Every structure is written in C-alpha cells, then in structure tokens.
Amino acid sequence: MNVAKVLPMTFVMIAGPQILSAIFLATTENWRRNSAAYVLGALCSITIVVTIGFILGVGASGGGPSDGVYLVILALLGFAAIHTYRNRAESEPPKWMGRLQEASPGFSFKLGFLLLGIFPTDIVTSVAVGSFLANEGDPWWHCLPFIALTILLLALPSIALLLLRQRGEALLPKVRDWMNDNSWVVNELVLGLFVLLTLNNLL
C-alpha cells in the first residue's frame, strides 16, 4: 500500500527545529494554547504543500505513472539528503529558539506554518510525498495519513505533559538531546528508503 510507504517520511518532517520548537513551546507558561497554535499552523502549511505536490504529480503524469516525475522526486530527495548531511554538525538549537519561552499563540502559529511549510527538507519531503502518491494513481485523501501522523508527532510533547505531568517534564529534555544528536542519521535512513522505493517504481 502506497500510504504505508510514505509514512516513514514523517520523521524527516519533524526531526530538527520542528520537534525542538514543539518541545520548547510545551514548556512555556501558556503551553496549551501555544502548542495548539503551533500544531494548527503546521497542519495548514503541510496540507497546502502536499496538495501542491499532488497536483503537480497529477498534471505531469496525465493520470498515469511518469518517469519524468519520478526523476524529479529523486532529485528532490537527493537535495534533502545533501542538505541534511551538510547540516549534521549543527547540534545546537537555533538562537531564535531562546525567544520561545515568551511566545504567544500568534507567534506559535506563524512558527508552525513557516517551519513545516518552507523549511528546505520539509517542503521537499511534502512535495515528494504528494507527487509520489499522485503518480501511483492514489486519490488525494491518501495524503491524509501522512499529514495526520506528522501532526501527531509534533503534538507528542504536549500530549506527554498531559499524560505524564512531572515525568513528562523530565522526559522532554532527554528527547530534545537525542533528536539533536541523532536526527540527521534518522533522516538519511528514511530518505534512503524512499529513494529505493522510487527507484523500484521507476525501473
């Protein structure tokens, strides 16, 4: 099932500043509203970009599989892999994250929209997923599990606080540190898997 093939790409979507921002916002004073606004912004931008990728895939394929679109997908994935590798040593969170402790719901919404909508690896991943599903002849709604799982992963820090309370507060910094140290390896493995799937369909 093609939907199952694209679900691992959700880890590429959230690894890095995306999940780190969700963790930081979950520790703010107004964390419920900030986290909800962040996730809502991400939902809007991911849906828009995936839909654009799907439309481009349908338009390029004429309703059927197209070698040209698969080549474009491979090029996008290659760009994402190179970008991830070149930034692998950036283990410290961006300086602007220091301002998240004073974040408002409006700022959180904009941050979620921008991080998940125009961040290089995210926009490439969303377009690749949408194009891939379109080329496989799947309907647009097959993009929804990918979008939903990405949103669920972004909401995990706030869900952890709701369910675990003090344990969640102790767990979040450990998750943040692990993501800082290992996110680029996870990204490269997932991107490599998707490259193999695309090559299989192309060949």
N, C-alpha and C positions, 0 to 999 in steps of 0.2 A: 504494500500500500504506500503510495507516494507521500501521504501525510506523515507517516512514521519516518520516512527518510529525511524529512526536513526538520523534524522536532529537535534533533541534536544541535541544530544551528542556533537554538535559543541561548545556549551557553556562550556563544560568540557575542550575542546581542547584549548580554548583561555583564560580562567579565570586564573589569576595569572601572573607570569612573562611574559607570551606570549603577552597579551594585554598591559601590562605595558611597555614592550620594544617597542611595536608599538607606544605608546603614547610618550615615550621619544624620539624616532627617529623622530617623526613628529615635534619635537621642535628643532631639530638640524639645523645648518646653511644650510647644503646640504640635507634638509629633503626629497625632491622629489626623489633623487637617492637613498638615504639610505632606505626610506620606500619601494620603488620598489624592491630593492635588498633583503630586509628582507622578503617581501611577496613572492618573487620568490624562495628564499631558503626554506621557509615554504612549498610552493607548491610542490617542489621536494621531500622533506622528507615525507610529508603526503602521497603523491601518492605512494611512494615506500613502506611505512609501511602498508598502507591499502591494497595494492596489495599483499603483503606477507601474510597478514591475510586472504585475499580472497583465495589465492592459498592453504593455509593450511586448510581452511574450505572445499574447494572442494576435496582436497586429503583425508581428514579424513572422509568425508561423502560419498565418492564414487558417488557423483552426487545426493544424496538424503539427507534428514534430518538425523542427527545423535545425539543421546542422549549424546554421549561422547563429542562432540564438544560443545554442549550447556552447559555441565558441566564445560568445560574449560572456556567458555565465562563467566559463573557465577563466577568462581574462579578469573578471571582477573578483573571483575567488583568489586568483594569483596576486592581485593588488592587495587584497585583505591580508593574505599570508605574509607578504613582504612588509606591509605596514606594521603588522603585529610583531614580526621578528625584529624590525628596526627599533621598536619601542619597548623591547623586552626588558631593558635595564632600568626603565622608569618605574622603580618600585615605590617611590614616594607619591602620595596623592597630590593633585594639582593645588597650587596655593589658594585658588579661589574657594576651595572646599572649607577653608577656615571661616568663611562667611556664612556657612550653612547653619551654624548654631543660632544665628539671628534671622533665619529665613522666615518668610511669610508664605501663606498658601499661594499667593500670586506668583512669587518668585519660584516656588517649588514647581508649579505647573509649567512655567516657561522653561525651567531647567529640564524637566522630564521630556518636554516636547523637543527641545533642541538636542539633548544628549542622544535620544533614541531616534531622532529624525535626520540629523545632519552630521553626526559623528561618523568619520570615514568608514570604519569597519561595519557600523550598523546600517548605514544607507546601502552599502554594497551588499550586505547579507540580506536585507529585506528585498532589494530588487532581485537578487539571485533567486531567492525563495519564490517570489511571485512569478518570475519568468519561468522557473523550473516547473512549477505546478501547471502553468498555462500551457507550456509545451507538451506536458504529459496528457493534456486533454481534460484535466480536472476542473470542476467548477470553482468559482471564486470562493465559495464558502469553505472550501478545503484549506484556505489560508487561515481560517479562524482558530484551529487548534494551535498553530504556531504562534499566533498573536496572543492567545489566551495563556499559553504556557510561559511565554516571555513575561507577561504581566504578573502571573503568579509568582515567578522567581523574583521579580522586583518587589513584590509585596511581602516576601518572606521575612525581612527584618521586622516589619511592623506586626506581622502575624506571630512571630516568635515572642515579641513583647507581650502581646495579648494573651498568649497561651502559657508562657513560661515566666513572665514577670521578672523577678530578680535574676533567675537563671539565664533568661534571655539577654539581660543587660551584660552579664558576664560572657556570654557566648559571642555576641556581635563583634567585639574587638578581635577575637580569635579568627572568626570567619573573614573579617576585613584583612588581617595579616596574611592569611592563607591565600586569599584572592590576589593580593599584591605580589606574593612570591611565585604563584603557580598559574595565574590566569593565562599568560601567553602560551604556555605548554598546552593547556586545555584547548585554547583557541586553535592552535596549529593542528592538533589531532582531529578536531571536529571539521575544520576546513579541509584537511586532507581526505577525510571520509567523504565529504560532499564532492570533492574533485573526482574521487574514484567512481562515485555514483553517476556523475555527469559524463565521465569518460565512457562508462559502461553503456549509457544511453546513446552516446554519440557514435560509438564503434559498433 
